[in-house]
């Protein structure tokens, strides 16, 4: 039923537990808004759930434009999974257009959201009040777009565990006969996330305190910073829709020099040109690509959430320590 929805992406997502070969065994038809949530859903749903995703792997949910096939997918879904926190600006219109009767689950429910203005990693935040008083716009469109909270809550593994529990609860409600399966699958996956969190903390502990400031394309790592002790600064705000101005870039270059940032990275969903410009002006070498808002394809380094987190941490550590 979902074969009209981005066939290539669909085929890459429906692989857990032999689902691609036995989709007829699925009891639950699920639509996830983007690839990270789809991966959580696959781990919880196993063979009982048929998972489709709207924003494809390597896609940017900030600027995604829905297609007619997306509305058709929602119409036929048993469960719709979204991040919430105003991350998917396109979803409310799409849900209304589709006429879906499926429950729409915001999987971030229950986390402690970070206020956008409290993210110390965003260089433009310290000037928010001055900006408002002066009536000048320094690229804050993203805050208007997303509201007062940072929506990138999956960048905390603690929060990812809450996402998984919410998905398991939603699946149990929609398919009570499969609840034992969903509970067992979620417990097994939560154990893996616990192991990942210990691994991440050990990797960050190996980085000296005075080398933990890094630069990324847009402000997507506030929860990572909050939980794991790295400091992220970015030329673009919460949303990739908001382009950094020349003044933003100049301030960031000054901040990089003042705080002695250790590394700079592009993100998989953004144009590398701005980061390459900043690298050139600060003398930093681009340390690689980080995955923030989307997974990679199956042949990439971030094909699952666990792969993504491990890859990001190892890439950051290698760029800072030179190993």
Helices and strands as residue ranges (DSSP letters): H 7-13, G 16-21, G 23-25, E 28-34, H 35-45, G 46-48, E 49-55, H 68-75, E 79-82, H 91-98, E 103-106, G 116-118, G 125-127, H 128-134, H 141-146, G 153-155, H 157-174, G 176-178, H 179-205, G 209-211, E 213-218, H 222-228, E 231-236, H 246-259, E 263-267, H 273-282, E 286-290, H 305-321
